[in-house]
Amino acid sequence: MTSAAWETDPIEDFRHEVIDINIRRVPWLLVASMLLALWPIAMLWHNESVGWLRRILMVDVASATLLIALGFWLRRLPHGSFWRSFYVWAAVFLLLAYMDGYYFLVGQSFGQNPVYILGVITVATVFLLPPQQILPLLFVNHLVYCALLKTQAGPGADLLVVFIQNTTGATVAGLASLLLYRAHREEFFQRRALAAANRALARRNDQLNDLMAITAHDLRGPLLGMRDLLVLADRAQPTDRLGEILGHVGRSCRDLISLVNRLLDAHAAEAQVETPPALARCDLRGVVTAAVERAYPQAAARSIALDFRTPDEPVELPVNAPALGQVLDNLLANAIKFSPPGAAVRLRLAREGDRWRCDVADDGPGIPETERASLFQKFHRGIHSRAAGEASGGLGLFIAAGLMGAMGGRVDYVPRQPTGSLFRVTFANSDEAGAG
């Protein structure tokens, strides 16, 4: 099966999109027409000489109201429904008929007027209609207009000038309809081609990720075996030169194993971020307290004090407790890692407006401004991590931001003065999390 076999017919999709656009535009056009019609109704309400016009305008307002009501019902019908297309063409026919009628009715009392040109240009520019259908319709409509022109023209009208002007207007309207339709058609197929290319790239990316994971997994076994053999060789008390060589080879092997592990971690991290976690209401205080307790051994090893505060009342929000715990574990581990010995890491769970937030602050060196834009990107390792020789793969903040985004929240970095970092976890409120 080809990659496009499952896709729908592009021609049919374009036709459905055009009908949807026209259905959405009909009510706006009718509302504007009604507003324009109400003004002459009000102005001519007491003028009995043009009472016929007042009555016709009222009929038009009533029919426009009916079409608007039908439009809301038609939007719920399936895309392939005949009535959706019929509704659009009914609106087109009625608009042309109304504008042609107004032209001759108004012309009998007031002479030459631009209503006919206004009608055909409105149809051509407001609606997106296939040229093979709208152009013959405009042509037939113009033939009817020309047939009625001589018998219905107002007094003193220069029929040749009127004919030339309105024929030119109808021609411009047909050309505008053709160009607008073709432009939208080209834009639609460009969007469709771009979407297909993006899907192909996504599939290719998934294949490469799977290949990376398989290759890294297959490499790790032989590398671990090599490492164990090198350890045994080093224990056999080799000569100084041989021992130095084995030491270099052992370090290179450990570096390769670390690289393979980071590749496998990256693949697992992407799968974790792309899978939305299941949410359930829980008390955030328990999740925060458990994360702090897990961080105590690492903090004690570096003589770091952990200062955390939570509200006295329960803070119940829909979250995924294990995922949130992983986010807090990462932020606390980074804060402890980069804090100087004897410093303190502070964690605060507090309310800000209609949202809850959890701040993790440290007194470390902070994040240079040049690194902040890529802070939450995959494989980002800051200058302080590289200088300290950290083995981090640069995935912790990427995973934390992805998990909080999947739960409707976010993670932000806030610089502190004169030094230090503050990472702010903002939670979605109950309504937003429930809607997601």
PyMOL commands that set and color helices and strands:
alter all, ss='L'
color gray80, all
select helices_A, chain A and resi 10-43+48-74+82-110+115-126+131-152+159-235+240-274+284-301+321-338+369-374+383-387+396-406+430-435
alter helices_A, ss='H'
color red, helices_A
select strands_A, chain A and resi 280-283+305-309+316-319+344-352+355-362+410-415+421-426
alter strands_A, ss='S'
color yellow, strands_A
deselect
rebuild
show_as cartoon
